[in-house]
Amino acid sequence: MSIIAAYNEAWDTGNVQDLAEILHDEFVFNPHVGGITMGKSDVLAFAGNNAPTSEHSRILFENNEVGVAHSIVHFANGSTSEAVLSFLQFKDGKIISMETGATPLSDDYKLVGSE
């Protein structure tokens, strides 16, 4: 299984133990909002506590050094869903960094082809 697929599965099922194995101890997350940086422990705490959910996750590119993924993300706080593009870097077979960019979607968006 690819690193991104394993990450997506762990996140989507809320499996914090598996997520901890996938994230490198030096992991850094630079999200597209807030101008903050999160470490591994921050993300693990977030994952187990009203974490965003995703749908239509796609791996656009992945090799042993980097990966690019896209998904539609819905937030537990009711904020506008977003189309999120993630760039990931790998070290020792684990995710060492992740950076996201996003486009807000309207509340009534419909994924093309879903009707």
Residue, then its C-alpha position, 0 to 999 in steps of 0.5 A: m500500500s502506498i504511504i498516502a493510501a495508508y495515511n488516508e485509511a488511518w485518518d478516515t478510520g480515526n486509527v491514531q495508532d496507525l497514523a502515528e506509525i505513518l508520520h515520521d517523528e520529525f513530522v511538520f504540517n504547514p496547513h493553508v490557514g492560520g499561519i501555523t505549523m503543527g508537529k506530529s503530536d499536534v496532528l495526532a491529537f487533532a485526528g482523534n478529536n472532531a477531525p475533518t472528514s474527506e471524500h473523493s481522495r485521489i493520489l495524483f503522484e507518489n514516489n519514494e520521496v514525495g507525493v501529491a494528493h487531492s480530496i474534498v474536506h468537510f470540517a466538524n465545525g461547520s465551516t465551508s468545505e474545501a477542495v484540498l491539494s496536499f504536497l507530502q515529503f517522505k523520509d524513511g518510508k514515513i511522511i516527514s512533511m505535509e503542506t496544503g493549499a485549498t479552495p473553499l466550496s459553496d455549501d451547495y456544491k455538487l461534484v461533477g458526475s455525482e448526480 
